[in-house]
Amino acid sequence: MGSILSNTLDEKIAEHARRQLNNGVLLRLEISSVDALINGVAEGGRADCICVPASQLPIEIWPLLIERKPLCITAKISDNSVTDFAFYTSATITNAPNSAQELFAKGDTASALDDEMVISIWFPITRLVIAGLGPIAEALNAAAQLLGWNVSMANNPDVSTSMIMGLSPVDATVVIHHSIEDAGRALASALVSRAGYIGAVGSSKMQNARADWLAYRGYTDLSRIHGPAGLSIGARTPAEIAISILAEAMSDLRPKNHQVTPAH
């Protein structure tokens, strides 16, 4: 899944994987001038890639990846063979080598390779579900894209509620629906989801109407909902409102990303 250097190396890695070798291997792949021209990347050069049978990885990592937990995997390299895999979570990263701790502390997906060890860090990308359309939704989409977030927009209440239900503690949703019914359904889905941030755009009158709709259906604890969404910074334009909402969301989500301070 995915691609490497704009698909330049995908087929070479797939060709090696088809051999179904038992152990992990360090591949040093050359980028030909033809491949570079076809895929629009810098001509020439080399890429180091690790190709590992999934069966060789610690079995404990799969539930963690499904749960979208930050994860660090290290392995030893000897004569281009990759062995001795170990994994670390936010709770155990202090047991990892210092170089792995330092890379993990940056809070972003990354990798590092030297003559003896390869380090792979995976951090989940925040998902933002925007329920509803309009200028604020468009501004939110544009600003969140700059943050590198994975953004989904939906005006259909059935679609938006479905997407919201799948959110995790590192994700966010902002409800912009003008219809009380549509907004209420989206917020109800958010409250039973694990979303780390729930924002509701609208006036105080709109917020009260939504709260009444939710209370009538048994949703009385609305403490997770930020409404009106956004930090109090005097925002007026859609762009300013979007920035205030994303700043508030980042404040809520950042502790859940489990940043750590590397050991020295």
C-alpha positions as CSV (number, residue, x, y, z in Angstrom):
1,M,0.0,0.0,0.0
2,G,1.3,3.4,-0.9
3,S,4.3,4.2,-3.1
4,I,8.0,5.1,-2.8
5,L,9.5,8.1,-4.6
6,S,6.5,8.6,-6.8
7,N,6.3,4.9,-7.8
8,T,9.9,4.9,-9.0
9,L,10.9,1.9,-6.8
10,D,7.6,0.1,-6.3
11,E,8.1,-2.6,-8.9
12,K,11.7,-3.3,-7.8
13,I,10.5,-3.8,-4.2
14,A,7.5,-5.9,-5.3
15,E,9.8,-8.1,-7.5
16,H,12.0,-8.8,-4.4
17,A,9.0,-9.5,-2.2
18,R,7.7,-12.1,-4.7
19,R,10.7,-14.2,-3.8
20,Q,9.1,-14.8,-0.4
21,L,12.4,-14.9,1.4
22,N,12.4,-15.9,5.1
23,N,14.4,-13.0,6.4
24,G,14.4,-9.2,6.2
25,V,16.9,-7.7,3.7
26,L,18.3,-4.2,3.2
27,L,17.9,-3.3,-0.5
28,R,20.1,-0.6,-2.1
29,L,18.2,0.4,-5.2
30,E,19.4,2.6,-8.0
31,I,17.1,5.1,-9.6
32,S,17.7,5.0,-13.4
33,S,17.5,8.2,-15.5
34,V,14.5,6.6,-17.4
35,D,12.6,5.9,-14.2
36,A,13.4,9.4,-12.9
37,L,12.1,11.0,-16.1
38,I,8.9,9.0,-16.2
39,N,8.0,9.7,-12.5
40,G,9.3,13.2,-12.3
41,V,11.9,12.8,-9.6
42,A,15.6,13.8,-9.5
43,E,17.7,11.9,-12.0
44,G,19.9,9.2,-10.6
45,G,20.6,8.5,-7.0
46,R,20.1,5.6,-4.6
47,A,17.5,4.6,-2.1
48,D,17.9,2.2,0.8
49,C,14.8,0.2,1.5
50,I,14.0,-2.6,4.0
51,C,11.9,-5.5,2.7
52,V,10.7,-7.7,5.6
53,P,8.3,-10.6,5.7
54,A,5.4,-9.6,7.9
55,S,5.8,-12.9,9.8
56,Q,9.2,-11.7,11.1
57,L,7.8,-8.6,12.8
58,P,6.6,-8.7,16.4
59,I,3.0,-9.9,16.3
60,E,2.1,-7.3,19.0
61,I,2.4,-4.4,16.6
62,W,-0.7,-5.2,14.5
63,P,-3.3,-4.3,17.2
64,L,-1.3,-1.1,17.9
65,L,-1.3,-0.1,14.3
66,I,-5.0,-0.8,14.0
67,E,-5.6,1.3,17.1
68,R,-3.4,4.0,15.4
69,K,-1.0,4.2,18.3
70,P,2.5,5.8,17.9
71,L,5.0,3.0,17.4
72,C,8.8,2.6,17.1
73,I,10.4,-0.5,15.6
74,T,14.1,-1.2,15.6
75,A,16.1,-3.9,14.0
76,K,19.8,-4.9,13.6
77,I,21.5,-4.9,10.2
78,S,24.4,-7.2,9.4
79,D,25.6,-8.0,5.9
80,N,22.4,-6.5,4.5
81,S,20.3,-8.9,6.6
82,V,17.7,-7.4,8.9
83,T,17.1,-9.3,12.2
84,D,16.3,-8.9,15.9
85,F,13.2,-6.7,15.6
86,A,12.1,-4.9,18.7
87,F,9.1,-2.5,19.2
88,Y,8.4,0.4,21.6
89,T,5.2,2.3,22.3
90,S,4.8,5.7,24.0
91,A,4.9,3.9,27.4
92,T,8.1,2.0,26.7
93,I,10.1,4.3,24.4
94,T,12.4,5.2,27.2
95,N,13.7,1.6,27.0
96,A,14.7,2.1,23.3
97,P,18.2,3.2,22.1
98,N,18.8,6.9,22.5
99,S,18.8,7.5,18.8
100,A,15.3,5.9,18.6
101,Q,14.1,8.0,21.5
102,E,15.3,11.2,19.9
103,L,13.5,10.4,16.6
104,F,10.3,9.3,18.4
105,A,10.3,12.6,20.4
106,K,9.8,14.6,17.2
107,G,6.3,13.2,17.0
108,D,6.3,12.4,13.3
109,T,6.6,9.4,11.0
110,A,10.3,9.0,10.2
111,S,13.1,6.5,9.7
112,A,16.8,6.3,10.2
113,L,19.5,3.9,9.0
114,D,23.1,3.4,10.0
115,D,25.6,0.5,9.6
116,E,24.1,-1.4,12.6
117,M,20.5,-0.5,13.1
118,V,17.4,0.7,11.3
119,I,14.7,2.7,13.1
120,S,11.2,3.1,11.9
121,I,8.8,5.5,13.6
122,W,5.0,5.6,12.8
123,F,2.8,8.3,14.1
124,P,-0.9,8.4,13.0
125,I,-2.1,11.3,10.8
126,T,-4.9,13.2,12.4
127,R,-8.2,12.8,10.6
128,L,-10.7,15.7,10.5
129,V,-14.3,15.1,9.5
130,I,-16.2,18.2,8.6
131,A,-19.9,17.6,8.8
132,G,-21.6,20.3,6.6
133,L,-20.5,22.7,3.8
134,G,-20.0,26.4,3.5
135,P,-17.2,29.0,3.7
136,I,-16.0,27.9,7.1
137,A,-15.9,24.3,6.0
138,E,-13.8,25.3,3.0
139,A,-11.5,27.4,5.1
140,L,-11.1,24.5,7.6
141,N,-10.3,22.1,4.8
142,A,-7.6,24.4,3.4
143,A,-6.0,25.1,6.8
144,A,-6.1,21.5,7.9
145,Q,-4.4,20.5,4.7
146,L,-1.5,22.8,5.5
147,L,-1.2,20.9,8.8
148,G,-0.9,17.6,6.9
149,W,-4.2,16.3,8.3
150,N,-6.4,13.9,6.4
151,V,-9.6,15.8,5.8
152,S,-13.1,14.5,4.8
153,M,-16.0,16.7,4.1
154,A,-19.6,15.5,3.9
155,N,-23.0,17.3,3.7
156,N,-25.0,14.1,3.7
157,P,-25.8,13.3,7.3
158,D,-25.7,9.6,6.7
159,V,-22.2,9.9,5.3
160,S,-20.9,12.3,7.9
161,T,-22.2,10.2,10.9
162,S,-20.6,7.1,9.4
163,M,-17.2,8.7,9.1
164,I,-17.4,10.3,12.6
165,M,-18.1,6.9,14.2
166,G,-14.7,5.6,13.0
167,L,-12.7,8.4,14.6
168,S,-10.0,7.7,17.2
169,P,-8.6,9.8,20.1
170,V,-6.1,11.5,17.7
171,D,-8.9,12.6,15.4
172,A,-11.3,15.5,15.2
173,T,-14.7,16.5,13.9
174,V,-16.3,19.8,13.3
175,V,-20.1,20.0,12.8
176,I,-21.3,22.8,10.6
177,H,-24.7,21.5,9.6
178,H,-27.4,24.3,9.7
179,S,-30.2,21.8,10.2
180,I,-30.8,20.9,13.8
181,E,-31.6,17.4,12.9
182,D,-28.5,16.8,10.8
183,A,-26.2,18.6,13.4
184,G,-27.8,16.6,16.2
185,R,-27.2,13.3,14.5
186,A,-23.6,14.2,13.8
187,L,-22.9,15.3,17.3
188,A,-24.6,12.2,18.7
189,S,-22.3,10.1,16.6
190,A,-19.3,12.1,17.8
191,L,-20.3,11.6,21.5
192,V,-20.4,7.8,21.1
193,S,-17.2,7.8,19.1
194,R,-13.6,8.1,20.5
195,A,-13.0,11.4,18.7
196,G,-10.4,13.5,20.6
197,Y,-12.0,16.8,19.5
198,I,-15.6,17.7,18.8
199,G,-16.4,21.2,17.6
200,A,-19.8,22.7,16.8
201,V,-20.0,25.8,14.7
202,G,-23.0,28.2,15.2
203,S,-24.5,30.9,17.4
204,S,-25.5,30.4,21.0
205,K,-29.1,30.0,19.9
206,M,-28.1,27.2,17.5
207,Q,-26.0,25.5,20.3
208,N,-29.0,25.6,22.6
209,A,-31.3,24.1,20.0
210,R,-28.8,21.3,19.3
211,A,-28.4,20.6,23.0
212,D,-32.2,20.3,23.4
213,W,-32.3,17.9,20.5
214,L,-29.5,15.8,22.1
215,A,-31.0,15.9,25.6
216,Y,-34.4,14.7,24.2
217,R,-32.6,11.6,22.9
218,G,-30.7,11.0,26.1
219,Y,-27.4,12.8,25.4
220,T,-27.1,15.0,28.4
221,D,-23.3,15.1,29.0
222,L,-22.1,17.5,26.4
223,S,-18.8,18.4,28.1
224,R,-16.8,17.0,25.1
225,I,-18.4,19.4,22.7
226,H,-16.7,22.7,22.0
227,G,-19.5,25.0,21.0
228,P,-19.2,27.5,19.6
229,A,-16.0,25.9,18.3
230,G,-12.7,27.8,18.4
231,L,-10.5,29.8,20.7
232,S,-11.7,33.2,21.7
233,I,-9.4,35.3,19.5
234,G,-11.9,37.7,18.0
235,A,-12.2,35.6,14.8
236,R,-14.7,37.0,12.2
237,T,-13.8,35.8,8.7
238,P,-14.1,32.1,7.7
239,A,-10.3,31.8,7.6
240,E,-9.9,33.3,11.0
241,I,-12.6,31.1,12.4
242,A,-11.0,28.0,10.9
243,I,-7.6,28.9,12.4
244,S,-9.2,29.4,15.8
245,I,-11.0,26.0,15.6
246,L,-7.9,24.2,14.5
247,A,-5.8,25.8,17.2
248,E,-8.4,24.6,19.8
249,A,-8.4,21.1,18.2
250,M,-4.6,20.9,18.3
251,S,-4.6,21.9,22.0
252,D,-7.0,19.1,22.8
253,L,-5.3,16.5,20.6
254,R,-1.7,17.2,21.3
255,P,-1.5,15.5,24.7
256,K,-3.0,12.4,23.1
257,N,-0.1,12.2,20.7
258,H,2.1,11.0,23.6
259,Q,5.1,13.3,23.0
260,V,8.1,12.2,25.0
261,T,11.4,13.8,26.0
262,P,14.4,11.7,24.9
263,A,16.8,10.5,27.4
264,H,20.3,12.1,27.5
